[in-house]
Amino acid sequence: MKKEYIIPIFVPHLGCPHKCTFCNQKEISGETKQVTAQDVKDTIEFYLKNFKDDSRYVEVAFFGGSFTGIDEKIQNELLEAANEYISAGKVGSIRISTRPDYINKDILKRLKHYNVKTIELGVQSSNDYILAKCQRGHTFDDVKKASFLIRWKGFTLGHQMMVGLPESTKLDEINTAKQLIKLKPKIVRIYPVLVIKDTELEREYKDGEYQPLTFEQAVERSKEVMQLFNKAKVEVIRLGLQNTEEISDPNSEQSQVVAGPFHPAFRQLVESSMWYDEIVAKIKKFNVKVMQVLITANPENINTIIGHKKENVKKLKEVYDVDVIIKPDESIKKGKFEIEIEKTYEDILEEEREKLKK
């Protein structure tokens, strides 16, 4: 199987006529100048020289601004620069990110010409009130129309949603996930809201009008929507914003994050919580008081099962007084585990009785 690589090219806030309350793309991406065709070529060349696998699939991804809202001439120049590498067999395809109200048949025809394969739509919520509250400038009906056209024209459809938007509840986010699943995306990204410097949301936060989610709330909400996507076989390709100098701990001098549930390993926190729930459910099915269990799993899942800073192991001990032994086994399928009772409360009592006899 070929290893997949993404070459990211950021086009911060280009093409977007709106400034959402939570958004400051220039600060998030660390890019402030307009990207040129030469920049695209230089970036691709840099990444290609540093990829180590000879057998690989490479995709150029235009992130940041609403790509299809950029001046058409600039769009074509950027796409043509990337498409040259597809023609040369060095790159497999192109991915773009855009707004749902900036998609139509003519735009899709042009994107197809330049070998764009994947189109990700910034959806954020299916609730029109919340979209208006965040000054998105589009409705969920725009998402439905754009998603249909993208799939109809043979592109891979991706969606991006957020948890913790102003006035958004857990129920709103569960409903958003359910509504997106009906539109049949292949991939999805889930972003907990962070308060970024120089945004309207920062003002709302400082004025006490907005309270970001805690880590625990963000993990629980993200976990619930991720479970819905997993059940529907929609791949969650990202959980949380990527850790960069700009997007990092709010206490960092370079960080543009003012507040919110930032964590460099946010996905691991969510997946570890999901593993914890599954382990507890299986322990509860045992018809005895369990004191120690052996969990066998694929080596790739071990760290997530243990949890960030051994959180799952500690919590099982604190909440259920259960000690955990974890053993890697490559014969176990990824995402699966086996659990066996190593010691029960009755075993402990028996050991104590034997000691007393002696």
C-alpha positions in Angstrom: 0.0 0.0 0.0 1.3 3.4 -0.9 2.0 5.9 1.9 -0.2 9.0 1.5 1.3 12.5 1.8 -0.4 15.9 1.9 1.4 19.0 0.7 -0.4 21.9 2.5 -0.6 25.3 0.9 -2.3 28.0 2.9 -4.3 30.8 1.2 -5.4 32.7 4.3 -8.8 34.5 4.0 -8.4 34.8 0.2 -11.8 34.7 -1.4 -13.9 34.9 1.8 -16.2 37.9 1.9 -17.1 37.2 5.5 -15.3 37.3 8.8 -16.8 34.7 11.1 -16.8 35.6 14.7 -14.3 32.8 15.6 -12.0 33.2 12.6 -8.7 34.9 12.0 -7.1 32.8 9.2 -4.0 34.9 9.0 -3.1 34.2 12.6 -4.2 30.6 12.5 -2.1 29.8 9.4 0.8 32.1 10.1 0.6 33.3 6.6 -0.2 36.9 5.7 0.9 37.4 2.1 -0.9 36.4 -1.0 0.2 33.0 -2.4 1.5 33.0 -6.0 1.9 30.2 -8.5 5.7 30.3 -7.8 5.0 29.8 -4.1 2.9 26.7 -5.0 5.8 25.3 -7.1 8.4 26.1 -4.4 6.3 24.5 -1.7 5.7 21.3 -3.8 9.4 21.0 -4.6 10.4 21.4 -1.0 8.0 18.7 0.2 8.8 16.3 -2.7 12.5 16.5 -1.8 11.8 15.6 1.8 9.4 12.7 1.3 11.4 9.5 2.0 9.0 6.8 0.6 9.5 6.0 -3.1 6.1 4.3 -3.2 3.8 7.1 -2.2 0.6 9.0 -3.1 0.9 12.8 -2.9 -1.9 15.3 -2.8 -1.6 19.0 -2.9 -4.1 20.7 -0.5 -5.2 24.3 -0.6 -6.2 25.2 2.9 -7.2 28.4 4.7 -9.4 30.7 2.6 -12.4 29.9 0.6 -10.6 28.7 -2.5 -13.4 29.0 -5.0 -14.1 32.5 -3.9 -10.7 33.7 -5.0 -10.4 35.7 -8.2 -10.8 33.2 -11.0 -7.6 34.1 -12.7 -5.6 33.6 -9.4 -7.4 30.3 -8.8 -6.4 29.1 -12.3 -2.8 30.1 -11.8 -2.5 28.2 -8.5 -4.3 25.2 -9.8 -2.3 25.1 -13.0 1.0 25.3 -11.0 -0.1 22.2 -8.9 -1.5 20.4 -12.0 1.9 20.5 -13.7 3.1 18.1 -11.1 0.1 15.8 -11.7 0.9 15.8 -15.4 4.5 14.9 -14.6 3.4 12.0 -12.4 4.9 13.5 -9.2 1.5 14.4 -7.6 -1.7 12.3 -7.6 -4.4 14.9 -7.0 -5.5 18.3 -5.6 -7.7 19.0 -2.6 -9.4 22.3 -1.8 -11.3 23.8 1.1 -14.1 26.3 0.5 -17.5 27.6 1.5 -20.8 25.9 0.5 -22.2 29.0 -1.1 -19.2 29.2 -3.4 -20.0 26.0 -5.3 -21.9 25.7 -8.6 -21.8 23.6 -11.8 -19.4 26.0 -13.6 -17.0 26.1 -10.7 -17.0 22.3 -10.4 -16.3 21.9 -14.2 -13.3 24.1 -13.9 -12.0 22.3 -10.8 -12.4 18.9 -12.6 -10.3 20.3 -15.5 -7.4 20.9 -13.0 -7.7 17.4 -11.5 -9.1 18.5 -8.2 -10.3 15.3 -6.5 -11.5 16.3 -3.0 -13.6 19.3 -1.9 -14.1 20.1 1.8 -16.9 22.3 2.8 -16.7 24.5 5.9 -20.1 23.6 7.4 -19.6 24.2 11.1 -23.3 23.7 12.1 -26.6 22.6 10.7 -28.4 25.1 12.8 -29.1 28.3 10.8 -29.5 30.3 14.0 -26.0 29.4 15.1 -24.6 30.0 11.6 -26.1 33.5 11.7 -24.8 34.1 15.2 -21.3 33.3 14.0 -21.8 35.5 10.9 -21.1 32.6 8.5 -23.1 34.2 5.7 -24.7 31.0 4.5 -27.4 28.6 5.5 -27.5 24.8 5.9 -29.6 24.7 2.7 -26.4 25.9 0.9 -24.5 23.0 2.4 -27.1 20.5 1.1 -27.1 22.0 -2.4 -23.3 22.1 -2.6 -22.8 18.6 -1.2 -25.2 17.2 -3.7 -23.4 18.9 -6.6 -20.0 17.8 -5.4 -21.0 14.2 -5.2 -23.0 14.3 -8.4 -19.9 15.6 -10.3 -17.8 12.7 -9.0 -15.6 14.6 -6.4 -14.8 13.2 -2.9 -16.9 15.2 -0.5 -15.5 16.4 2.9 -17.2 18.3 5.7 -15.8 20.4 8.5 -17.9 20.9 11.7 -17.3 22.6 15.0 -18.2 21.9 18.6 -18.7 24.7 21.2 -19.9 27.5 18.9 -21.7 30.4 20.6 -25.1 29.1 21.9 -24.5 25.6 20.4 -25.5 22.8 22.6 -24.5 19.1 22.6 -27.8 18.3 21.0 -27.1 20.8 18.2 -23.8 19.1 17.5 -25.2 15.6 17.5 -27.9 16.8 15.1 -25.2 18.5 12.9 -23.4 15.1 12.7 -26.6 13.3 11.8 -27.5 15.8 9.2 -24.0 15.6 7.6 -24.1 11.8 7.5 -27.3 12.1 5.4 -25.3 14.1 2.9 -22.8 11.2 2.5 -19.4 12.8 3.0 -16.4 10.5 2.7 -14.3 12.4 5.3 -15.0 14.9 8.1 -13.0 17.2 10.4 -14.2 18.1 13.9 -12.9 21.3 15.5 -13.6 22.4 19.1 -13.9 26.2 19.1 -10.8 28.1 20.3 -10.9 31.8 21.1 -8.3 33.4 18.7 -6.8 36.8 19.1 -8.3 39.7 17.2 -11.7 38.0 16.5 -15.2 39.0 17.5 -15.3 35.9 19.6 -12.4 37.2 21.7 -14.4 40.4 22.4 -17.4 38.2 23.4 -15.2 36.1 25.6 -13.6 39.1 27.4 -17.1 40.7 27.8 -18.4 37.6 29.4 -20.8 36.9 26.5 -19.1 33.6 25.5 -17.7 30.8 27.6 -15.6 28.2 25.7 -15.9 24.5 26.4 -13.8 22.9 29.1 -11.4 20.1 28.1 -13.9 17.6 29.5 -16.9 19.0 27.6 -14.9 19.3 24.4 -13.8 15.7 24.6 -17.3 14.4 25.5 -19.0 16.3 22.7 -16.3 15.4 20.1 -16.5 11.7 21.2 -20.3 11.6 20.7 -20.2 13.0 17.2 -17.1 10.9 16.3 -19.0 7.8 17.4 -21.8 8.7 15.0 -19.4 9.2 12.1 -17.6 5.9 12.9 -20.9 4.0 12.9 -21.8 5.5 9.5 -18.3 4.7 8.2 -17.4 8.3 7.6 -13.7 8.8 8.2 -12.8 11.5 10.8 -9.5 12.7 9.4 -8.8 15.4 12.0 -9.9 16.2 15.5 -8.8 19.6 16.8 -6.7 22.2 15.1 -3.1 21.2 14.2 -0.5 22.2 16.8 1.7 25.1 15.4 3.5 28.1 16.9 0.4 30.1 16.4 -2.1 27.4 17.6 -0.6 26.2 20.9 -1.0 26.6 24.6 -2.5 30.0 25.4 0.4 30.5 27.9 2.9 30.3 25.0 4.3 33.7 23.9 3.8 33.0 20.2 0.3 31.5 20.7 -2.7 33.2 19.1 -5.1 31.2 21.3 -6.7 33.3 24.0 -8.8 30.5 25.6 -10.5 27.2 24.8 -9.9 23.5 24.9 -6.5 23.4 23.1 -4.5 20.3 23.5 -1.7 19.1 21.2 -3.0 15.5 21.5 -6.7 16.3 21.4 -7.5 13.3 19.1 -5.8 10.9 21.5 -7.8 12.3 24.4 -11.1 11.6 22.5 -10.1 8.2 21.3 -8.7 7.2 24.8 -12.1 8.2 26.3 -13.8 6.0 23.7 -11.5 3.1 24.7 -12.2 3.7 28.4 -15.9 3.5 27.8 -15.6 0.2 26.0 -13.3 -1.3 28.6 -15.7 -0.3 31.5 -18.7 -1.7 29.6 -16.9 -5.1 29.3 -15.8 -5.1 32.9 -19.4 -4.5 34.0 -20.5 -7.6 32.1 -18.4 -9.8 34.3 -20.6 -11.4 37.0 -17.9 -11.0 39.6 -16.1 -8.2 41.5 -13.0 -7.7 39.3 -9.7 -6.7 40.9 -7.3 -7.1 37.9 -7.7 -7.6 34.2 -5.5 -8.4 31.2 -6.2 -6.3 28.1 -4.6 -7.6 24.8 -4.6 -5.3 21.8 -2.8 -4.4 18.6 0.5 -2.6 19.4 -0.7 0.5 17.5 -3.6 0.9 19.9 -1.7 0.4 23.2 -0.8 4.0 23.9 -4.4 5.2 23.3 -5.8 2.4 25.5 -3.4 3.4 28.3 -4.5 7.0 27.8 -2.6 10.3 27.8 -0.3 10.3 30.9 -1.8 6.8 31.7 -5.2 8.5 32.4 -7.3 5.5 31.6 -5.2 3.1 33.8 -5.4 5.6 36.7 -9.1 6.2 36.3 -9.9 2.5 36.3 -8.0 2.2 39.5 -9.6 5.2 41.1 -13.2 4.7 40.0 -13.5 0.9 39.9 -10.5 -0.3 41.9 -9.3 -2.3 39.0 -5.7 -2.9 38.1 -4.9 -3.2 34.4 -2.2 -5.2 32.7 -1.9 -4.3 29.0 -0.2 -6.7 26.5 0.5 -6.0 22.8 -0.4 -8.7 20.3 -0.2 -8.1 16.5 -2.7 -10.8 15.9 -5.4 -8.6 17.3 -7.1 -6.4 14.7 -6.6 -2.7 15.0 -9.4 -1.1 17.0 -10.2 -4.3 18.8 -9.2 -5.8 22.1 -9.6 -8.8 24.3 -10.1 -8.7 28.1 -9.6 -11.4 30.6 -10.0 -11.5 34.4 -6.7 -11.9 36.1 -7.9 -11.6 39.7 -11.3 -11.1 41.4 -12.2 -10.0 44.9 -12.9 -13.6 45.8 -9.3 -14.5 44.8 -8.0 -11.8 47.2 -10.2 -13.1 50.0 -9.0 -16.7 49.3 -5.3 -15.5 49.4 -6.0 -13.9 52.8 -7.7 -17.0 54.2 -4.7 -19.1 53.1 -2.3 -16.7 54.9 -4.4 -16.9 58.1 -4.3 -20.7 58.0 -0.5 -20.6 57.9 
